[in-house]
């Protein structure tokens, strides 16, 4: 595990930076281009015909709002690890009074200038924000990056007002993607992901931090993106640069398998994400 003093080196090129650009993919050949132009509409029609696309959109809409549901106008929301601030801007439009915290100074500058947001630079533990202040605290794929998850959750507990909710999402180490790809599962993401969780271990962390009312479940998340990235990792390990068409076919097949297990067979642990909602009792 990287030390606290060295881990910043893993983030010198990261998606929260304005100049970030993912690794370029290989050029697509004309034959692959034409076949994908035919196959993608067929695949889209299948997802709509089976109803899976509608279910997927419902889950994604809930996830994009961090499962908070309806807002009481004027309630305060703190997003920990807010990055560029796109989520906070979206929640502000829903009626929340929003703030964020972020350790990446470039991301903080971008969130302030582009969205006009109040974003605090630093770790939540170091900021010492007023206690009993927020109706909701959210963390979307943040907890896996910190050295002491329980300490961070304990600070979330402190800043929440009685009745306030902590909602966090993190990769699910028991997911279909990890079962399929093992060491090449993209959500392992070494050395940036320092801790990975199951439903049981995440709930235990929240309990140790002081929460008593805790719900934990799995969600499909953006399974297609995680599976595609895992395919890239697996291809890279064996030094194989497969055609984009073959990668797309494998990703589509695996996504269908993941969704079949989650939505049809009700294998909840197959979901790519663990979601925790913990309420601070009055």
Residue pairs with C-beta under 8 A, 6 or more apart in sequence:
1 147
1 191
1 194
2 9
2 10
2 191
2 194
4 147
7 147
7 191
7 192
7 194
10 191
10 192
11 104
11 192
13 20
14 20
14 104
14 192
15 22
15 83
16 83
16 84
16 102
16 104
16 106
16 107
17 104
17 106
17 107
18 106
18 110
25 244
26 241
26 244
28 36
28 244
29 243
31 245
32 243
32 244
32 245
35 245
36 244
36 245
36 248
39 248
39 249
43 252
44 53
47 53
47 56
48 54
52 259
52 263
55 263
56 220
56 259
59 219
59 220
60 222
63 169
63 219
63 221
63 273
63 275
64 87
64 90
65 90
65 91
65 94
66 87
66 138
66 140
66 167
66 169
67 167
67 275
67 277
68 77
68 91
68 136
68 138
68 165
68 167
71 91
71 94
71 95
71 96
72 95
72 135
73 95
74 95
74 97
75 95
75 96
75 97
75 135
75 136
76 96
76 97
76 98
76 99
76 133
76 134
76 135
76 136
77 88
77 91
77 96
77 97
77 98
77 99
77 134
77 135
77 136
77 137
77 138
78 98
78 99
78 100
78 101
78 129
78 133
78 134
78 136
78 137
78 138
78 159
79 87
79 88
79 91
79 98
79 99
79 100
79 101
79 137
79 138
79 139
79 140
80 100
80 101
80 124
80 137
80 138
80 139
80 142
80 152
80 156
81 101
81 102
81 103
81 139
81 140
81 141
81 142
81 145
82 88
82 100
82 101
82 102
82 107
82 111
82 117
82 119
83 102
83 104
83 107
83 111
84 107
84 110
84 111
84 114
84 115
85 100
85 107
85 110
85 111
85 112
85 114
85 115
85 117
85 119
86 115
87 138
87 140
88 98
88 99
88 100
88 111
88 115
88 117
88 119
89 98
89 115
89 117
91 98
92 98
92 117
96 136
98 117
98 118
99 117
99 118
99 119
99 120
99 134
100 111
100 117
100 118
100 119
100 120
101 119
101 120
101 121
101 122
101 123
101 124
101 127
101 129
102 108
102 111
102 119
102 120
102 121
103 121
103 122
103 123
105 121
108 119
108 120
108 121
111 117
111 119
112 118
112 119
120 127
120 129
123 146
123 152
124 152
124 155
124 156
124 159
125 151
125 152
125 155
129 159
130 159
131 158
131 159
132 159
132 160
132 161
132 162
133 159
133 160
133 161
134 159
134 160
134 161
134 164
135 160
135 161
135 163
135 164
135 165
136 160
136 164
136 165
136 166
136 167
137 156
137 159
137 160
137 164
137 165
137 166
137 167
138 166
138 167
138 168
139 152
139 156
139 166
139 167
139 168
139 169
140 168
140 169
141 169
141 170
141 171
142 168
142 170
143 149
143 152
143 153
143 168
143 170
143 195
143 197
143 202
144 170
144 171
144 193
144 194
144 195
144 196
144 197
145 192
145 193
145 194
146 152
146 194
146 195
147 194
149 195
149 205
150 205
150 208
150 209
151 209
153 166
153 205
153 206
153 209
153 211
153 278
154 209
154 210
156 166
156 209
157 166
157 209
157 210
157 211
157 278
157 280
160 166
160 280
161 280
162 280
162 281
162 282
163 279
163 280
163 281
163 282
164 279
164 280
165 277
165 278
165 279
165 280
166 206
166 211
166 276
166 277
166 278
166 279
166 280
167 275
167 276
167 277
168 202
168 275
168 276
169 219
169 221
169 273
169 274
169 275
169 276
170 196
170 197
170 202
170 273
170 274
170 276
171 187
171 193
171 196
171 197
171 226
171 272
171 273
171 274
172 178
172 197
172 198
172 199
172 218
172 269
172 271
172 272
172 273
172 274
173 196
173 197
173 198
174 198
174 199
174 218
174 269
175 185
175 187
175 218
175 258
175 269
175 270
175 271
175 272
175 273
176 223
176 254
176 257
176 258
176 261
176 262
176 267
176 270
176 271
176 272
177 185
177 186
177 187
177 223
177 226
177 227
177 230
177 254
177 258
177 272
178 185
178 187
178 188
180 227
180 230
180 254
181 230
181 231
181 233
181 234
183 237
184 230
184 233
184 234
184 237
185 226
185 230
185 233
186 226
186 229
186 230
186 232
186 233
187 193
187 196
187 226
187 272
188 196
197 205
197 274
198 269
198 274
199 216
199 217
199 218
199 269
199 274
202 216
202 274
202 276
203 214
203 216
203 276
206 214
206 276
206 278
207 214
211 278
211 279
211 280
212 281
213 278
213 279
213 281
214 276
214 277
214 278
214 279
215 276
215 277
215 278
216 274
216 275
216 276
216 277
217 268
217 271
217 274
217 275
218 262
218 268
218 269
218 270
218 271
218 272
218 273
218 274
218 275
219 271
219 272
219 273
219 274
219 275
220 258
220 259
220 262
220 263
220 271
220 272
220 273
221 271
221 272
221 273
222 272
223 255
223 258
223 259
223 271
223 272
224 251
224 255
226 272
227 251
227 254
227 255
227 258
228 247
228 251
231 247
231 250
231 251
231 254
232 247
235 241
235 242
235 247
258 270
258 272
261 267
261 270
262 268
262 270
262 271
